[in-house]
Amino acid sequence: MNIQLGRSKSVRRAYGIDEIALVPGNRTVDPEVTDTSWSLGGIKRKIPIIASAMDGVVDVNMAIALSKLGALGVLNLEGIQTRYENPKPVLERISSVGKESFVPLMQEIYSQPIQTKLIKKRVQEIKDGGGIAAVSGTPLATIRFKEVIAEANPDIFFVQATVVSTEHIGPQNSEKLELQELCQNMCFPVVVGNCVTYEVALQLMRAGAAGIMVGIGPGAACTSRGVLGVGIPQATAVADCAAARKDYEKETGNYIPVIADGGIVTGGDICKCIACGADAVMIGSPIARSEEAPGKGFHWGMATPSPLLPRGTRINVGTTGSLERIITGPACLDDGTHNLLGALKTSMGTLGALTLKEMQEVEVVVAPSLLTEGKVYQKAQQIGMGK
């Protein structure tokens, strides 16, 4: 339904994750028999969670640990891991500096050139440790390091930017990334993002993407919406891109996973994203809170160190427990940030969904009071959902 913004423009109402709720159906299922498995580029995972390609979230050890748990971690090929042979002292500098000095420090640290030998080394280290080597680069980095990435031979490659499209107008004579050529010629699956609309999602699928990332600006450490004024609330964005997936499957017979990326903090957020049509979620801050996270309790966005227009900040998320406790439990917190898999399986059981595909079909309602109704004591005491 369109709303008249003014005489010259009509707008469409869009909804965020916090504005919706999931409705139980006419059956329930024992959580133990629910199946949360999914596939991306032919790689099957039992947990539909991907850790974001951010330096405070994923390093080699984290990628290996997530793989062994049944999830996935993506390493940023333009981050500290590929600029410094020994990233540890650099990460310590980032965690120790004050708020006022943070952005200049980041710009200094990330001015160090990317070393192509480290791209190959990090991919091999993940593989040698028994992990799935999933790595990420912006379109510009993909152009610059395409041959090196191909030689490194990761298991999955993510092309990620604030916004990705199949049609890009650049300066005359400048090289541009041909997404269709990249997807077709690489020997490994290529996941592309980010997008938020039906039309662009469909175009990216037709270009050969093995998966689509959905989300612009909802991330905890991202400031793109404030800096650029760009974005669509996540519930609507996921539902629109899921519609593109459905139509593309009818058109070709191929099913392309949709991954909700950003703004996802609790188990409830994960459940709602999947109910809106996502096959999996990409999360940053919940993983950054683990004891194993390279950021040591701090989390920052990929665009934070931009030398021209930073579009992220560093947030102190703290450390609340081990990676295993956060992903698979047992939980020692009551706010939905521990045992994310358990939350998903319990929600699926409550809603009567045996599989993720059944979860995508559950009823969703607009519910702006979902997180506040009856929670006056929690809010007053800053406990549970009132934190």
N, C-alpha and C positions, 0 to 999 in steps of 0.2 A: 504494500500500500504506500503510495506516494503522499508526502506531506508538503504543503505549500510553504516554502521557506520565505518567499517574497514574491513579488509580481513577476520576477524574471527567472525564478528557479524553483523546481520541485525537487524534493530530496526523499530518500528512502530511509526508514528507521533500521538501524543495525543494533545487534545485541552482543553484549560481552558475556563472558563465562559466569560472572557473578549475578547476572540478571535472569538466569534460567534454572530450572529444576527438572529432575527426572521423575517420571510417574510409574509406580509399580503396575504390573499387568495382572493377569488372572492366574499366574502360577509363580512359584518360587523354585529355586534350584539350590542344592547343597553347593556352597562355594568350592568344595574340594573337587567337584566334577566339572567345573567350568574350565574352558580351554582358552587361554590368553595368547596362544601362539599366532605368529604372523610371518610373512616373508617379504623381504626387500631384495630385489635383484637376484632372486633365486637362493638367497641366504635366509634360512629359517631361524627365528628367534622365539623363545618361549615367553619373553617379557616385552611388551610393546613400548619400551622406554629407550630413548637415545639421549646420551649426554651431549650437551652443546659443545661446538668447536670453539671453546673459549679457554684462554690460558689459565684462568683460575679454576677451571673445571676439569679439563682432560690433559693429562700427560701420558707418556708411554705406559707407566704402571697402572694408571686409572683405566686406560683403554683395555688392557689385559684383564684387569679385575672385573670390569663390566661384562666383557665377553664371557668370562667363566661363570658369571652369575646368570647368563642367559639374556642379557641386555646388549647394548651397543654404546661405544664411546667414540666420538669423532675428534680427531686431532687437527688443530688449526695449522696449516702449512705456512701461514704468514705470521705466526706468533713467535714467542720466545724460544720455543722448542727447536725452531729451524734457524734462528738468528744467533743462538749461543750454544756452544758445545756443552757447557755446564750451566743450565738455567737456574739452579738452586739459589745462588747469591743474588741473581736478578729478581727472583720472586720475593726474596727476603727484603730487598729494597722497596718493592712495591707495597708490601704489607706494613712497612715501618714508617712510611712518609705521612705527613699530615695532609689534611684536605686541601689546603691552599696550594701545596706544592705538587699535588698528584698529577694533574694534567701535563704540566711541563716535564715532569719526570718520565711519564709514559711516552711523550713525544721524543724525548731523548733516547730512551731504551729501544723504542721501535724504529729509530732511524738507523740502527745497525742493519746492514744488508742481510738478506736471506741467503743462506749458504746451500747451494744445490746438493752438496754432499750430505747435508743433514736431513734433507727431504728423504733421500734414499735410506739413510741410516735409521731414522725414526720408524719408517714403515717396516724395515727389516727387524728392528727391535721388538715391535709389537708382534710380528709373526713368530719370531723366535721364542717369545714368551707364551705362545699358544693363544694369542688374541686375534680377533678380526681386525684387520688394518683398514679402518674407515678414516678418510682424511678429507679436509675441506680447503677450498681456495675461492677467492673472489674471481669474477670474470677476468679482471686484469691480470691477476696472478696465473690464471689458467692459460692465458695467452702467452705469458712470459715463460712459464715453466712446463708447458704441455709435454714436451719431449722427456723432461726429467721425471715428471709424474708417471708418464707411460712406462719408462724404464724401471721406476720404483715398483710398479705393478701392485698398487693397493687392492684390497678386496672390494672396496666401494669408494667412489669419489663423489663428494658433494660440491656442487657449484653454488655458492651462496653470496647474496648481496642484499642490501636493504630491499631492492626491487629488481627482479629479473624478468626480462621479456624476450620474445623471439625476434622482435624488431627493435633495433637500436640505431639511432642517428648520432654519429660522432663527427669529429673534425675531418676535413677532407684529407684523404690519403692515409688516415690512421687505420691500424689493423683492428678488426672487431672479431668478437667471438661468435663463431657459427655453431650454435648449440646443436643443431641437427647433425652436423658433421662430427662434432665431438661425441655425441651420444652413440652414433653409429660406428665410429672408427676406434673407440677405446675398447680394450679387451676386458674391461670390467664395467659393472653397472655405474651409471651416472645419475645422481639424484640432483634435482634442480630446485632452486628457490631464491628468494621468497616471493610469493604472490598472494593475493587475497580475493581474486575475482574469478568467476566462472570462465570468462573468455580467455584469460591468460593461462589459467590452469589447463584448459583444453588445448591451447596452442603448444604448451610445453609437453604435454602428453603426446601430441602428434609429432613433436620434434624428436621423440624417442626417449624421453626421461624415464628412468626406472622407478622414480618416486618424485613426489611434489611436496615441497615445504610450504606451509601456509602460516602467515603471520607477519605483520609489519608493525613494529614498535611496542608490543605489549610486554616485552621482557623486563625483568626486575631491574636490570642495569642499563636498559636502553632509554635514550632520550630523544629518539627520532621523531616521535609524535610532537614533542615540544619544540624541537629545532626546526622540523620541516612541515609540521601540520598534516602529516600523511598517515593514513592507516584506516583499517576497518576493524571494529571490535571482533574478537576472536570467534565467538559462537557463530555469527553470521558468515564470517570469512570461511570457516571450515565447512559449513553447510553448503555454501555456494560452490566451493571447489570439489566437494564430494558429489555434487550434482554433475559436475564436469566429468568426474571419474565414471559415474554411472552411464552417462551418454557415450563416453569413449569406449567403454566395455561393450555397449550395444553396437557401436560402429565397427569395432575391430575384433572383439572377443578377448581383448587383453585387459587385465585388471592392474591398474597402476595405484599403488598405495599413496594415501594422503597423510602427511605428517603434520600435526599441529605444533607450531614452534613459537613459544613465547607466552608469558603470562600464566604459566602453569606451575603452581606451588604445592598444592595438596593432592591427596588421592582423589578427592571430590572433583577437582579441576580435570584430572585425567579422565575420570568417568564421564564427565559432561562433554569433553572434547570428542571422545569416542562415540557417544550418543549423538553428537552432531554430525558424525560421519567420518571421523579420523580413524586410521588404522593403527596409528601409534602417535606418541608425543615426543617432542624434543624439549628437554628441561635443562636449565643451567643452575639457578640458585639452590634448588634442593640438593643437587650433587655437590655443589660448592661447600655445603655445610658438613660434608663428611670428613672424618679424620684423615682420610687418604688424599683429599683434594689438594692440588698443588698451590692453590691460593691461600691456604692456611686461614680460612674463615673470611676471606675477601673474595669478591666477585666483580668482574668488570666486562663490559661489552666489547665486541670485536672492533667497533668503530670509535671506541674511547680514545685511542692514541692518534687519531687522524691529525696530521700536521696543519690542516686547513680549517676543518669544521668538525670537531669532536661531537659524536652523537651517542655518547654513553658516559657512564660515570662508574666510580668504584663504590660498592656498597659493602658494609660490614654485615655479613649474614651469620657470623659466628660458627662454631663447631658444635654439633648436637649429638654425634654418634658415628658409628662405623658406616661404611658404604653398605654393607650387608644389612644392617639394621634399618637404614633408610629405604632400601629397595625391597627387601623381603622380610624384615622384622627379625625378632619381635620388637614392637614399638615401645619406647619408653616416654614418648610424648603423646599428648591427647589432642593435638591440633591438626592432625591429618598429614603431617610432614614425614612421618615414619611409616614403614611397611606399606609402601605405595602399591606393591603388587597385591598385598592382602586386602587393601581398600578396594581395588578394582574387582577382585574376585568376589568379595562380599557384596559389593554393589550389583555385580552381574547376577549373583544368586538372589538378591532381594528383588531384582527386576525380572527375573525369570529368563535370563539370557545365558545360554550354554556356551556360545562362541562370541568373538568380537563382532562378527557380521550380524548376529542377532542383537547384540548390544547397540549397533548402529540403527536399529529399527525401533528402539523403545520410544515411548511418547515423551516429548519435551514440552514444558510449559514456560511461559514468561513469568518470572517470580522475583521481582525486585526486592521483596522482603525476606527472601530465603535465608540470608545470613544474619538477619537481625531479629526476626520474629521470635519472641519469647526468650531472648538471650540477654536480658537486662542485667542479670547478676554476673554473667560471664564478662560482659563489657565493663561493668563497674569494677570488678575484681581483676580484670585483665588476665583471664585464664581461658583455656579452651579456645573457642571461636572469638573470644573478646580480646585476644592479644593484639 
